[in-house]
Amino acid sequence: MGEGEELLPFLNALEADEEKKQAFQGEILEGIKGKYSRQVNGEIMFRFKRLFFTAKK
């Protein structure tokens, strides 16, 4: 599971206890699985708008 910026404070607080960190990430993943469908490769694509662009000077 990715470690998004919003989760970092929580994951950092659990850094000393890898077992609790894994359990926390597992709980989040279980909650997500029911709300977002998995792709063929097993990854979850979140449905929110993204903006991709390139800049040239």
All heavy atoms as a GROMACS GRO file, in nm:
protein
  465
    1MET      N    1   0.086  -0.118   0.000
    1MET     CA    2   0.000   0.000   0.000
    1MET      C    3   0.090   0.123   0.000
    1MET      O    4   0.187   0.130   0.075
    1MET     CB    5  -0.089  -0.003   0.124
    1MET     CG    6  -0.174   0.119   0.137
    1MET     SD    7  -0.288   0.101   0.274
    1MET     CE    8  -0.371   0.256   0.256
    2GLY      N    9   0.050   0.218  -0.081
    2GLY     CA   10   0.123   0.342  -0.086
    2GLY      C   11   0.113   0.421   0.041
    2GLY      O   12   0.025   0.399   0.125
    3GLU      N   13   0.210   0.507   0.061
    3GLU     CA   14   0.210   0.588   0.182
    3GLU      C   15   0.188   0.733   0.143
    3GLU      O   16   0.282   0.811   0.132
    3GLU     CB   17   0.340   0.570   0.258
    3GLU     CG   18   0.358   0.428   0.307
    3GLU     CD   19   0.486   0.405   0.381
    3GLU    OE1   20   0.561   0.500   0.405
    3GLU    OE2   21   0.512   0.290   0.415
    4GLY      N   22   0.061   0.770   0.120
    4GLY     CA   23   0.026   0.905   0.080
    4GLY      C   24   0.061   1.007   0.187
    4GLY      O   25   0.076   0.975   0.305
    5GLU      N   26   0.071   1.128   0.145
    5GLU     CA   27   0.112   1.237   0.233
    5GLU      C   28   0.020   1.250   0.354
    5GLU      O   29   0.066   1.280   0.464
    5GLU     CB   30   0.113   1.367   0.153
    5GLU     CG   31   0.173   1.483   0.228
    5GLU     CD   32   0.187   1.605   0.142
    5GLU    OE1   33   0.238   1.595   0.030
    5GLU    OE2   34   0.145   1.712   0.189
    6GLU      N   35  -0.108   1.229   0.335
    6GLU     CA   36  -0.203   1.242   0.446
    6GLU      C   37  -0.181   1.136   0.554
    6GLU      O   38  -0.214   1.156   0.669
    6GLU     CB   39  -0.347   1.234   0.394
    6GLU     CG   40  -0.384   1.347   0.301
    6GLU     CD   41  -0.391   1.481   0.372
    6GLU    OE1   42  -0.432   1.485   0.489
    6GLU    OE2   43  -0.356   1.582   0.310
    7LEU      N   44  -0.128   1.020   0.515
    7LEU     CA   45  -0.106   0.912   0.611
    7LEU      C   46   0.027   0.922   0.685
    7LEU      O   47   0.045   0.857   0.788
    7LEU     CB   48  -0.110   0.777   0.539
    7LEU     CG   49  -0.245   0.728   0.493
    7LEU    CD1   50  -0.230   0.596   0.419
    7LEU    CD2   51  -0.339   0.711   0.609
    8LEU      N   52   0.120   1.000   0.634
    8LEU     CA   53   0.254   1.003   0.691
    8LEU      C   54   0.259   1.032   0.840
    8LEU      O   55   0.333   0.964   0.913
    8LEU     CB   56   0.342   1.100   0.614
    8LEU     CG   57   0.387   1.051   0.476
    8LEU    CD1   58   0.472   1.156   0.407
    8LEU    CD2   59   0.461   0.920   0.485
    9PRO      N   60   0.184   1.128   0.894
    9PRO     CA   61   0.191   1.150   1.039
    9PRO      C   62   0.153   1.026   1.120
    9PRO      O   63   0.214   0.997   1.224
    9PRO     CB   64   0.092   1.264   1.064
    9PRO     CG   65   0.078   1.333   0.934
    9PRO     CD   66   0.097   1.228   0.830
   10PHE      N   67   0.055   0.952   1.072
   10PHE     CA   68   0.010   0.832   1.142
   10PHE      C   69   0.112   0.720   1.128
   10PHE      O   70   0.144   0.650   1.224
   10PHE     CB   71  -0.126   0.787   1.090
   10PHE     CG   72  -0.232   0.892   1.103
   10PHE    CD1   73  -0.270   0.968   0.995
   10PHE    CD2   74  -0.290   0.917   1.225
   10PHE    CE1   75  -0.367   1.066   1.007
   10PHE    CE2   76  -0.387   1.014   1.241
   10PHE     CZ   77  -0.425   1.090   1.130
   11LEU      N   78   0.166   0.703   1.007
   11LEU     CA   79   0.265   0.598   0.985
   11LEU      C   80   0.395   0.629   1.059
   11LEU      O   81   0.458   0.538   1.112
   11LEU     CB   82   0.290   0.582   0.835
   11LEU     CG   83   0.169   0.533   0.754
   11LEU    CD1   84   0.201   0.534   0.606
   11LEU    CD2   85   0.127   0.394   0.800
   12ASN      N   86   0.433   0.755   1.063
   12ASN     CA   87   0.554   0.793   1.136
   12ASN      C   88   0.538   0.766   1.286
   12ASN      O   89   0.633   0.725   1.352
   12ASN     CB   90   0.589   0.940   1.113
   12ASN     CG   91   0.639   0.965   0.973
   12ASN    OD1   92   0.683   0.873   0.904
   12ASN    ND2   93   0.630   1.089   0.929
   13ALA      N   94   0.419   0.786   1.338
   13ALA     CA   95   0.394   0.760   1.480
   13ALA      C   96   0.405   0.611   1.512
   13ALA      O   97   0.439   0.573   1.624
   13ALA     CB   98   0.257   0.812   1.521
   14LEU      N   99   0.379   0.527   1.412
   14LEU     CA  100   0.384   0.382   1.430
   14LEU      C  101   0.516   0.321   1.384
   14LEU      O  102   0.532   0.199   1.385
   14LEU     CB  103   0.269   0.316   1.354
   14LEU     CG  104   0.129   0.350   1.401
   14LEU    CD1  105   0.026   0.299   1.301
   14LEU    CD2  106   0.104   0.294   1.539
   15GLU      N  107   0.609   0.404   1.343
   15GLU     CA  108   0.733   0.355   1.283
   15GLU      C  109   0.810   0.259   1.372
   15GLU      O  110   0.872   0.164   1.324
   15GLU     CB  111   0.822   0.474   1.247
   15GLU     CG  112   0.928   0.441   1.145
   15GLU     CD  113   0.984   0.566   1.083
   15GLU    OE1  114   1.027   0.656   1.156
   15GLU    OE2  115   0.983   0.571   0.959
   16ALA      N  116   0.806   0.280   1.502
   16ALA     CA  117   0.879   0.194   1.595
   16ALA      C  118   0.816   0.055   1.607
   16ALA      O  119   0.882  -0.039   1.649
   16ALA     CB  120   0.887   0.260   1.732
   17ASP      N  121   0.690   0.043   1.571
   17ASP     CA  122   0.620  -0.085   1.585
   17ASP      C  123   0.569  -0.129   1.448
   17ASP      O  124   0.458  -0.095   1.407
   17ASP     CB  125   0.504  -0.070   1.684
   17ASP     CG  126   0.444  -0.203   1.723
   17ASP    OD1  127   0.454  -0.300   1.644
   17ASP    OD2  128   0.386  -0.210   1.833
   18GLU      N  129   0.650  -0.204   1.378
   18GLU     CA  130   0.617  -0.246   1.241
   18GLU      C  131   0.488  -0.328   1.236
   18GLU      O  132   0.411  -0.316   1.142
   18GLU     CB  133   0.734  -0.325   1.182
   18GLU     CG  134   0.719  -0.355   1.034
   18GLU     CD  135   0.714  -0.230   0.946
   18GLU    OE1  136   0.777  -0.128   0.980
   18GLU    OE2  137   0.646  -0.235   0.841
   19GLU      N  138   0.463  -0.408   1.338
   19GLU     CA  139   0.342  -0.490   1.341
   19GLU      C  140   0.217  -0.402   1.346
   19GLU      O  141   0.120  -0.425   1.272
   19GLU     CB  142   0.345  -0.583   1.462
   19GLU     CG  143   0.233  -0.686   1.462
   19GLU     CD  144   0.247  -0.784   1.578
   19GLU    OE1  145   0.358  -0.832   1.602
   19GLU    OE2  146   0.144  -0.809   1.642
   20LYS      N  147   0.216  -0.300   1.430
   20LYS     CA  148   0.102  -0.209   1.438
   20LYS      C  149   0.088  -0.128   1.309
   20LYS      O  150  -0.024  -0.101   1.264
   20LYS     CB  151   0.117  -0.114   1.557
   20LYS     CG  152   0.089  -0.179   1.689
   20LYS     CD  153   0.094  -0.078   1.801
   20LYS     CE  154   0.065  -0.144   1.934
   20LYS     NZ  155   0.073  -0.047   2.045
   21LYS      N  156   0.200  -0.090   1.250
   21LYS     CA  157   0.197  -0.015   1.124
   21LYS      C  158   0.132  -0.098   1.014
   21LYS      O  159   0.047  -0.049   0.941
   21LYS     CB  160   0.340   0.024   1.086
   21LYS     CG  161   0.350   0.110   0.963
   21LYS     CD  162   0.496   0.148   0.937
   21LYS     CE  163   0.513   0.225   0.811
   21LYS     NZ  164   0.653   0.260   0.785
   22GLN      N  165   0.172  -0.225   1.004
   22GLN     CA  166   0.114  -0.315   0.903
   22GLN      C  167  -0.035  -0.336   0.928
   22GLN      O  168  -0.115  -0.339   0.834
   22GLN     CB  169   0.188  -0.448   0.902
   22GLN     CG  170   0.331  -0.439   0.854
   22GLN     CD  171   0.341  -0.398   0.709
   22GLN    OE1  172   0.258  -0.436   0.627
   22GLN    NE2  173   0.442  -0.320   0.677
   23ALA      N  174  -0.074  -0.350   1.055
   23ALA     CA  175  -0.215  -0.369   1.090
   23ALA      C  176  -0.296  -0.245   1.052
   23ALA      O  177  -0.407  -0.256   0.997
   23ALA     CB  178  -0.230  -0.398   1.238
   24PHE      N  179  -0.242  -0.128   1.078
   24PHE     CA  180  -0.309  -0.002   1.044
   24PHE      C  181  -0.329   0.009   0.893
   24PHE      O  182  -0.439   0.040   0.846
   24PHE     CB  183  -0.226   0.116   1.096
   24PHE     CG  184  -0.278   0.251   1.060
   24PHE    CD1  185  -0.397   0.298   1.114
   24PHE    CD2  186  -0.208   0.333   0.973
   24PHE    CE1  187  -0.445   0.424   1.081
   24PHE    CE2  188  -0.255   0.458   0.940
   24PHE     CZ  189  -0.374   0.504   0.994
   25GLN      N  190  -0.224  -0.020   0.818
   25GLN     CA  191  -0.235  -0.015   0.672
   25GLN      C  192  -0.334  -0.119   0.621
   25GLN      O  193  -0.408  -0.093   0.526
   25GLN     CB  194  -0.098  -0.036   0.608
   25GLN     CG  195  -0.006   0.082   0.625
   25GLN     CD  196   0.132   0.059   0.567
   25GLN    OE1  197   0.196  -0.040   0.597
   25GLN    NE2  198   0.175   0.152   0.484
   26GLY      N  199  -0.338  -0.235   0.684
   26GLY     CA  200  -0.433  -0.339   0.645
   26GLY      C  201  -0.577  -0.296   0.668
   26GLY      O  202  -0.665  -0.322   0.586
   27GLU      N  203  -0.602  -0.229   0.779
   27GLU     CA  204  -0.737  -0.179   0.808
   27GLU      C  205  -0.781  -0.076   0.704
   27GLU      O  206  -0.896  -0.078   0.660
   27GLU     CB  207  -0.742  -0.117   0.947
   27GLU     CG  208  -0.735  -0.218   1.059
   27GLU     CD  209  -0.732  -0.150   1.196
   27GLU    OE1  210  -0.789  -0.040   1.211
   27GLU    OE2  211  -0.673  -0.209   1.288
   28ILE      N  212  -0.692   0.011   0.667
   28ILE     CA  213  -0.724   0.111   0.566
   28ILE      C  214  -0.753   0.044   0.433
   28ILE      O  215  -0.852   0.075   0.365
   28ILE     CB  216  -0.609   0.213   0.551
   28ILE    CG1  217  -0.598   0.296   0.678
   28ILE    CG2  218  -0.630   0.302   0.429
   28ILE    CD1  219  -0.476   0.384   0.683
   29LEU      N  220  -0.669  -0.052   0.394
   29LEU     CA  221  -0.689  -0.123   0.268
   29LEU      C  222  -0.822  -0.197   0.265
   29LEU      O  223  -0.892  -0.195   0.164
   29LEU     CB  224  -0.573  -0.219   0.244
   29LEU     CG  225  -0.575  -0.295   0.112
   29LEU    CD1  226  -0.577  -0.200  -0.006
   29LEU    CD2  227  -0.457  -0.388   0.103
   30GLU      N  228  -0.858  -0.260   0.374
   30GLU     CA  229  -0.987  -0.332   0.380
   30GLU      C  230  -1.103  -0.236   0.360
   30GLU      O  231  -1.201  -0.269   0.293
   30GLU     CB  232  -1.001  -0.408   0.512
   30GLU     CG  233  -0.916  -0.532   0.520
   30GLU     CD  234  -0.943  -0.629   0.408
   30GLU    OE1  235  -1.060  -0.661   0.380
   30GLU    OE2  236  -0.844  -0.676   0.348
   31GLY      N  237  -1.095  -0.117   0.418
   31GLY     CA  238  -1.200  -0.018   0.400
   31GLY      C  239  -1.210   0.032   0.256
   31GLY      O  240  -1.318   0.060   0.206
   32ILE      N  241  -1.096   0.041   0.192
   32ILE     CA  242  -1.091   0.090   0.054
   32ILE      C  243  -1.143  -0.015  -0.044
   32ILE      O  244  -1.210   0.018  -0.141
   32ILE     CB  245  -0.946   0.130   0.018
   32ILE    CG1  246  -0.907   0.256   0.094
   32ILE    CG2  247  -0.930   0.150  -0.132
   32ILE    CD1  248  -0.761   0.292   0.081
   33LYS      N  249  -1.111  -0.140  -0.019
   33LYS     CA  250  -1.149  -0.248  -0.112
   33LYS      C  251  -1.297  -0.249  -0.144
   33LYS      O  252  -1.337  -0.276  -0.256
   33LYS     CB  253  -1.110  -0.384  -0.055
   33LYS     CG  254  -0.965  -0.417  -0.067
   33LYS     CD  255  -0.941  -0.555  -0.008
   33LYS     CE  256  -0.796  -0.593  -0.012
   33LYS     NZ  257  -0.774  -0.724   0.051
   34GLY      N  258  -1.382  -0.220  -0.047
   34GLY     CA  259  -1.526  -0.224  -0.070
   34GLY      C  260  -1.579  -0.104  -0.145
   34GLY      O  261  -1.690  -0.107  -0.196
   35LYS      N  262  -1.500   0.001  -0.155
   35LYS     CA  263  -1.548   0.123  -0.218
   35LYS      C  264  -1.491   0.149  -0.357
   35LYS      O  265  -1.548   0.224  -0.434
   35LYS     CB  266  -1.514   0.241  -0.127
   35LYS     CG  267  -1.590   0.234   0.004
   35LYS     CD  268  -1.561   0.353   0.091
   35LYS     CE  269  -1.653   0.350   0.208
   35LYS     NZ  270  -1.601   0.326   0.333
   36TYR      N  271  -1.378   0.088  -0.387
   36TYR     CA  272  -1.312   0.109  -0.516
   36TYR      C  273  -1.282  -0.026  -0.578
   36TYR      O  274  -1.238  -0.118  -0.511
   36TYR     CB  275  -1.180   0.186  -0.497
   36TYR     CG  276  -1.198   0.323  -0.441
   36TYR    CD1  277  -1.192   0.346  -0.304
   36TYR    CD2  278  -1.223   0.431  -0.524
   36TYR    CE1  279  -1.208   0.474  -0.251
   36TYR    CE2  280  -1.239   0.559  -0.473
   36TYR     CZ  281  -1.232   0.579  -0.336
   36TYR     OH  282  -1.248   0.704  -0.285
   37SER      N  283  -1.305  -0.036  -0.708
   37SER     CA  284  -1.281  -0.163  -0.775
   37SER      C  285  -1.133  -0.178  -0.809
   37SER      O  286  -1.061  -0.082  -0.827
   37SER     CB  287  -1.366  -0.173  -0.902
   37SER     OG  288  -1.337  -0.066  -0.988
   38ARG      N  289  -1.092  -0.304  -0.817
   38ARG     CA  290  -0.953  -0.334  -0.851
   38ARG      C  291  -0.937  -0.344  -1.002
   38ARG      O  292  -1.028  -0.388  -1.071
   38ARG     CB  293  -0.910  -0.466  -0.787
   38ARG     CG  294  -0.892  -0.454  -0.640
   38ARG     CD  295  -0.841  -0.586  -0.584
   38ARG     NE  296  -0.809  -0.569  -0.445
   38ARG     CZ  297  -0.685  -0.567  -0.398
   38ARG    NH1  298  -0.584  -0.584  -0.477
   38ARG    NH2  299  -0.663  -0.549  -0.269
   39GLN      N  300  -0.820  -0.307  -1.049
   39GLN     CA  301  -0.787  -0.321  -1.190
   39GLN      C  302  -0.743  -0.465  -1.216
   39GLN      O  303  -0.727  -0.544  -1.122
   39GLN     CB  304  -0.674  -0.226  -1.226
   39GLN     CG  305  -0.712  -0.080  -1.207
   39GLN     CD  306  -0.599   0.010  -1.247
   39GLN    OE1  307  -0.574   0.028  -1.364
   39GLN    NE2  308  -0.529   0.062  -1.148
   40VAL      N  309  -0.717  -0.499  -1.340
   40VAL     CA  310  -0.674  -0.633  -1.377
   40VAL      C  311  -0.545  -0.670  -1.304
   40VAL      O  312  -0.527  -0.784  -1.261
   40VAL     CB  313  -0.655  -0.643  -1.530
   40VAL    CG1  314  -0.599  -0.778  -1.569
   40VAL    CG2  315  -0.786  -0.618  -1.601
   41ASN      N  316  -0.455  -0.573  -1.285
   41ASN     CA  317  -0.327  -0.601  -1.219
   41ASN      C  318  -0.339  -0.605  -1.066
   41ASN      O  319  -0.241  -0.622  -0.996
   41ASN     CB  320  -0.221  -0.500  -1.260
   41ASN     CG  321  -0.251  -0.359  -1.214
   41ASN    OD1  322  -0.351  -0.334  -1.149
   41ASN    ND2  323  -0.165  -0.267  -1.250
   42GLY      N  324  -0.459  -0.587  -1.013
   42GLY     CA  325  -0.482  -0.596  -0.869
   42GLY      C  326  -0.473  -0.463  -0.796
   42GLY      O  327  -0.506  -0.455  -0.679
   43GLU      N  328  -0.425  -0.358  -0.863
   43GLU     CA  329  -0.414  -0.228  -0.798
   43GLU      C  330  -0.549  -0.157  -0.796
   43GLU      O  331  -0.638  -0.186  -0.874
   43GLU     CB  332  -0.309  -0.143  -0.868
   43GLU     CG  333  -0.169  -0.200  -0.853
   43GLU     CD  334  -0.063  -0.104  -0.898
   43GLU    OE1  335  -0.094   0.012  -0.931
   43GLU    OE2  336   0.053  -0.146  -0.901
   44ILE      N  337  -0.561  -0.062  -0.705
   44ILE     CA  338  -0.685   0.014  -0.691
   44ILE      C  339  -0.663   0.153  -0.749
   44ILE      O  340  -0.568   0.221  -0.713
   44ILE     CB  341  -0.726   0.024  -0.543
   44ILE    CG1  342  -0.754  -0.115  -0.487
   44ILE    CG2  343  -0.847   0.115  -0.527
   44ILE    CD1  344  -0.773  -0.118  -0.337
   45MET      N  345  -0.750   0.192  -0.840
   45MET     CA  346  -0.743   0.326  -0.899
   45MET      C  347  -0.848   0.412  -0.830
   45MET      O  348  -0.967   0.384  -0.835
   45MET     CB  349  -0.771   0.320  -1.049
   45MET     CG  350  -0.768   0.456  -1.117
   45MET     SD  351  -0.609   0.536  -1.115
   45MET     CE  352  -0.525   0.445  -1.243
   46PHE      N  353  -0.801   0.515  -0.762
   46PHE     CA  354  -0.893   0.604  -0.693
   46PHE      C  355  -0.961   0.697  -0.792
   46PHE      O  356  -0.897   0.750  -0.883
   46PHE     CB  357  -0.819   0.685  -0.586
   46PHE     CG  358  -0.763   0.597  -0.478
   46PHE    CD1  359  -0.628   0.572  -0.471
   46PHE    CD2  360  -0.847   0.539  -0.386
   46PHE    CE1  361  -0.577   0.490  -0.372
   46PHE    CE2  362  -0.797   0.457  -0.286
   46PHE     CZ  363  -0.662   0.432  -0.280
   47ARG      N  364  -1.090   0.719  -0.773
   47ARG     CA  365  -1.167   0.802  -0.865
   47ARG      C  366  -1.172   0.946  -0.815
   47ARG      O  367  -1.268   0.988  -0.752
   47ARG     CB  368  -1.308   0.747  -0.877
   47ARG     CG  369  -1.310   0.614  -0.945
   47ARG     CD  370  -1.454   0.568  -0.967
   47ARG     NE  371  -1.451   0.436  -1.027
   47ARG     CZ  372  -1.533   0.339  -0.995
   47ARG    NH1  373  -1.625   0.358  -0.905
   47ARG    NH2  374  -1.522   0.222  -1.053
   48PHE      N  375  -1.070   1.018  -0.844
   48PHE     CA  376  -1.072   1.161  -0.822
   48PHE      C  377  -0.994   1.226  -0.935
   48PHE      O  378  -0.908   1.163  -0.996
   48PHE     CB  379  -1.019   1.203  -0.685
   48PHE     CG  380  -0.887   1.144  -0.646
   48PHE    CD1  381  -0.768   1.198  -0.690
   48PHE    CD2  382  -0.882   1.033  -0.564
   48PHE    CE1  383  -0.647   1.145  -0.653
   48PHE    CE2  384  -0.760   0.978  -0.528
   48PHE     CZ  385  -0.643   1.034  -0.572
   49LYS      N  386  -1.031   1.345  -0.965
   49LYS     CA  387  -0.972   1.412  -1.081
   49LYS      C  388  -0.824   1.440  -1.059
   49LYS      O  389  -0.781   1.475  -0.950
   49LYS     CB  390  -1.046   1.543  -1.109
   49LYS     CG  391  -1.188   1.519  -1.151
   49LYS     CD  392  -1.257   1.648  -1.181
   49LYS     CE  393  -1.401   1.617  -1.220
   49LYS     NZ  394  -1.474   1.732  -1.262
   50ARG      N  395  -0.749   1.420  -1.165
   50ARG     CA  396  -0.606   1.447  -1.162
   50ARG      C  397  -0.575   1.542  -1.277
   50ARG      O  398  -0.639   1.538  -1.380
   50ARG     CB  399  -0.527   1.319  -1.181
   50ARG     CG  400  -0.544   1.220  -1.069
   50ARG     CD  401  -0.487   1.085  -1.112
   50ARG     NE  402  -0.494   0.987  -1.008
   50ARG     CZ  403  -0.597   0.909  -0.985
   50ARG    NH1  404  -0.706   0.920  -1.057
   50ARG    NH2  405  -0.594   0.821  -0.888
   51LEU      N  406  -0.477   1.622  -1.257
   51LEU     CA  407  -0.434   1.715  -1.360
   51LEU      C  408  -0.288   1.688  -1.390
   51LEU      O  409  -0.202   1.696  -1.301
   51LEU     CB  410  -0.452   1.860  -1.312
   51LEU     CG  411  -0.406   1.969  -1.407
   51LEU    CD1  412  -0.485   1.964  -1.537
   51LEU    CD2  413  -0.420   2.104  -1.341
   52PHE      N  414  -0.260   1.648  -1.512
   52PHE     CA  415  -0.123   1.623  -1.555
   52PHE      C  416  -0.086   1.727  -1.658
   52PHE      O  417  -0.164   1.757  -1.749
   52PHE     CB  418  -0.110   1.484  -1.617
   52PHE     CG  419  -0.143   1.372  -1.521
   52PHE    CD1  420  -0.268   1.316  -1.518
   52PHE    CD2  421  -0.046   1.327  -1.434
   52PHE    CE1  422  -0.298   1.214  -1.429
   52PHE    CE2  423  -0.074   1.223  -1.346
   52PHE     CZ  424  -0.199   1.167  -1.343
   53PHE      N  425   0.030   1.783  -1.645
   53PHE     CA  426   0.075   1.880  -1.744
   53PHE      C  427   0.227   1.883  -1.747
   53PHE      O  428   0.294   1.834  -1.657
   53PHE     CB  429   0.021   2.021  -1.713
   53PHE     CG  430   0.067   2.076  -1.581
   53PHE    CD1  431   0.181   2.154  -1.574
   53PHE    CD2  432  -0.005   2.050  -1.466
   53PHE    CE1  433   0.221   2.205  -1.452
   53PHE    CE2  434   0.036   2.101  -1.344
   53PHE     CZ  435   0.151   2.179  -1.337
   54THR      N  436   0.278   1.937  -1.855
   54THR     CA  437   0.422   1.957  -1.869
   54THR      C  438   0.447   2.103  -1.897
   54THR      O  439   0.361   2.173  -1.951
   54THR     CB  440   0.481   1.872  -1.983
   54THR    OG1  441   0.416   1.906  -2.103
   54THR    CG2  442   0.464   1.723  -1.956
   55ALA      N  443   0.563   2.148  -1.860
   55ALA     CA  444   0.599   2.289  -1.882
   55ALA      C  445   0.729   2.294  -1.962
   55ALA      O  446   0.816   2.210  -1.945
   55ALA     CB  447   0.613   2.362  -1.751
   56LYS      N  448   0.738   2.391  -2.048
   56LYS     CA  449   0.857   2.412  -2.128
   56LYS      C  450   0.900   2.556  -2.117
   56LYS      O  451   0.816   2.645  -2.115
   56LYS     CB  452   0.825   2.380  -2.274
   56LYS     CG  453   0.895   2.266  -2.334
   56LYS     CD  454   0.852   2.251  -2.477
   56LYS     CE  455   0.949   2.162  -2.549
   56LYS     NZ  456   0.906   2.141  -2.687
   57LYS      N  457   1.027   2.578  -2.112
   57LYS     CA  458   1.076   2.715  -2.106
   57LYS      C  459   1.123   2.760  -2.242
   57LYS      O  460   1.176   2.690  -2.320
   57LYS     CB  461   1.192   2.725  -2.006
   57LYS     CG  462   1.235   2.866  -1.986
   57LYS     CD  463   1.338   2.870  -1.874
   57LYS     CE  464   1.378   3.015  -1.855
   57LYS     NZ  465   1.479   3.032  -1.754
   0.00000   0.00000   0.00000
